[in-house]
Amino acid sequence: MIAYYKDVMHTIEDSLESIDEKLYEQIIEECVDTLKNGGKIIASGLGKNVPICEKFVGTLNSLGIDARFLHTNTAVHGDLGMVGKKDIVFLLTKGGNTSETVDLGTHLNKRGTNTWLMSFYGDGKASKIMEKKFIMHLINEGDEWDIVPNNSTTVYLIVLQGMAIEIGKRLGITLDDFKVNHPGGGIGVRLNCLDEKN
């Protein structure tokens, strides 16, 4: 079993090493500029990418950063209304070939929305219509059929959480800012204990 986890770690490491650092830096800068200009960060996904997007949005919200989750499927049924002209949208997909992803990408293009496609395949249908693309390499999903969303969602979680932390850092978010948004749970207790010590 340990060998399996070693393979997973190798796959994750390979994906992270495939990141174009210049593009990553551009994304972070665009997110910071978006927020400073009154816009918000929106993450959109389908299937198993949904909880990944929600975690990203939740982390940003806990830092006091305006972020929303847009389900790729329901977006064209009215939820597109949450997307403003000043916003930045991240459209998550593994291969970029699902009709919902391509459809949403088409509509975001028509609206002139600053949209980044995040995918593991640069030759998918969505990739062909999106101007801004953040493509990573993926060796496999880690299951015996190479089909269960596993390693891909793990990589997305790591990358998006890293982005959230970096965005908060560049915006100058402090521990006090975080405390205001997280008064409950174990974290709230820990933060209150820190106050008592000070």
C-alpha positions in Angstrom: 0.0 0.0 0.0 2.9 2.4 0.7 4.0 1.9 -2.9 0.6 3.3 -4.0 1.0 6.4 -2.0 4.6 6.9 -3.3 3.2 6.7 -6.8 0.5 9.3 -5.9 3.1 11.7 -4.5 5.2 11.2 -7.6 2.2 12.1 -9.8 1.4 15.2 -7.7 5.0 16.3 -7.7 5.2 15.9 -11.5 2.0 18.0 -11.9 3.3 20.8 -9.7 6.7 20.8 -11.5 4.8 21.3 -14.8 3.4 24.6 -13.7 4.4 27.6 -15.8 5.6 30.0 -13.1 5.1 33.0 -15.3 1.5 32.2 -15.9 1.0 31.4 -12.2 2.4 34.8 -11.3 0.2 36.4 -13.9 -2.9 34.7 -12.4 -2.0 35.9 -8.9 -1.5 39.4 -10.1 -4.8 39.5 -12.0 -6.6 38.2 -8.9 -5.1 40.9 -6.7 -5.9 43.6 -9.3 -9.4 42.3 -9.7 -10.1 42.5 -5.9 -8.5 46.0 -5.6 -10.7 47.2 -8.5 -13.9 46.0 -6.8 -14.3 42.7 -8.5 -14.5 39.2 -7.1 -13.0 35.8 -7.8 -15.3 33.1 -9.1 -14.5 29.4 -9.4 -16.5 27.1 -11.6 -16.5 23.3 -11.9 -18.4 20.1 -12.5 -18.6 16.8 -10.7 -15.7 16.1 -8.3 -14.3 19.5 -9.0 -17.2 21.1 -7.3 -16.0 20.5 -3.7 -12.5 21.6 -4.8 -13.9 25.0 -6.0 -16.0 25.3 -2.9 -12.9 24.8 -0.7 -11.0 27.4 -2.6 -13.9 29.9 -2.3 -14.3 29.0 1.4 -10.7 29.7 2.1 -10.8 33.1 0.3 -14.0 34.0 2.2 -12.4 33.2 5.5 -9.7 35.7 4.6 -12.4 38.3 3.9 -11.9 38.0 0.2 -15.0 38.2 -2.1 -15.3 34.9 -3.9 -18.1 32.8 -5.2 -18.7 29.3 -6.6 -20.4 29.0 -10.0 -21.6 25.5 -10.9 -20.7 25.0 -14.5 -24.0 23.2 -15.2 -26.4 25.7 -13.7 -24.4 28.8 -14.9 -26.4 29.0 -18.1 -29.7 28.7 -16.3 -29.4 32.1 -14.7 -26.4 31.8 -12.3 -24.3 33.7 -14.8 -25.9 36.7 -13.2 -23.3 36.5 -10.5 -20.5 37.3 -12.9 -19.7 41.0 -13.2 -17.6 42.9 -15.6 -14.8 43.4 -13.0 -14.6 39.7 -12.0 -12.1 36.9 -12.8 -13.4 33.4 -13.4 -11.5 30.1 -13.1 -13.1 27.3 -15.1 -11.9 24.0 -13.8 -12.0 20.9 -16.0 -9.8 17.8 -16.4 -10.0 17.4 -20.1 -12.1 20.4 -21.2 -14.4 18.3 -23.4 -17.7 18.3 -21.5 -20.4 20.1 -23.3 -21.3 22.2 -20.2 -17.7 23.4 -19.9 -17.5 24.4 -23.5 -20.9 26.0 -23.4 -20.0 28.1 -20.3 -16.6 29.1 -21.8 -18.4 30.3 -24.9 -20.8 32.4 -23.0 -18.0 33.9 -20.8 -16.1 34.8 -24.0 -19.2 36.6 -25.3 -19.5 38.6 -22.1 -15.8 39.5 -22.3 -15.2 38.0 -18.9 -11.6 37.6 -17.7 -11.6 33.8 -17.7 -8.9 31.3 -17.0 -9.3 27.7 -18.1 -7.6 25.3 -15.8 -7.1 21.9 -17.3 -4.7 19.0 -17.6 -5.1 18.8 -21.4 -4.1 21.5 -23.8 -6.0 20.0 -26.8 -9.5 19.8 -25.3 -12.4 21.5 -26.9 -12.6 24.2 -24.2 -8.9 24.9 -24.6 -9.4 25.7 -28.2 -11.9 28.4 -27.5 -10.3 30.0 -24.4 -7.6 32.6 -24.7 -6.2 32.2 -21.2 -5.2 28.7 -20.2 -3.4 27.2 -17.2 -2.5 23.7 -18.2 -0.7 21.2 -16.0 0.6 17.7 -16.7 -1.1 14.6 -15.1 0.6 11.2 -15.3 -2.5 9.3 -14.2 -5.4 9.4 -11.8 -4.0 6.6 -9.6 -6.7 4.0 -10.0 -6.5 0.8 -11.9 -8.5 2.2 -14.8 -7.0 5.7 -14.8 -10.5 7.2 -14.8 -11.6 8.0 -11.2 -11.1 11.7 -10.4 -8.4 11.3 -7.8 -5.0 12.7 -8.5 -6.4 15.5 -10.7 -8.7 16.8 -7.9 -5.9 16.5 -5.4 -3.6 18.6 -7.5 -6.3 21.2 -8.1 -6.9 21.4 -4.3 -3.2 22.0 -3.6 -2.8 24.6 -6.4 -5.9 26.6 -5.6 -5.2 26.6 -1.8 -1.7 27.8 -2.6 -3.2 30.6 -4.7 -5.7 31.6 -1.9 -2.9 31.9 0.6 -0.7 33.9 -1.8 -3.5 36.2 -2.7 -4.3 36.9 1.0 -0.6 37.5 1.6 -0.3 40.1 -1.2 -3.5 41.8 0.0 -1.9 42.2 3.4 -4.6 40.1 5.2 -3.7 39.8 8.9 -4.4 37.3 11.6 -6.8 39.8 13.1 -8.7 40.0 9.8 -9.0 36.2 9.7 -10.1 36.1 13.4 -13.1 38.3 12.7 -14.3 35.8 10.1 -13.6 32.7 12.1 -14.8 33.1 15.7 -16.1 29.5 16.0 -14.7 26.0 16.1 -11.2 24.9 17.2 -9.6 27.7 15.2 -11.8 30.3 17.0 -10.8 28.8 20.4 -7.1 28.9 19.5 -7.3 32.5 18.3 -9.1 33.5 21.5 -6.4 31.8 23.5 -3.7 33.8 21.7 -5.6 37.0 22.7 -5.7 36.0 26.3 -1.9 35.3 26.3 -1.3 38.8 24.8 
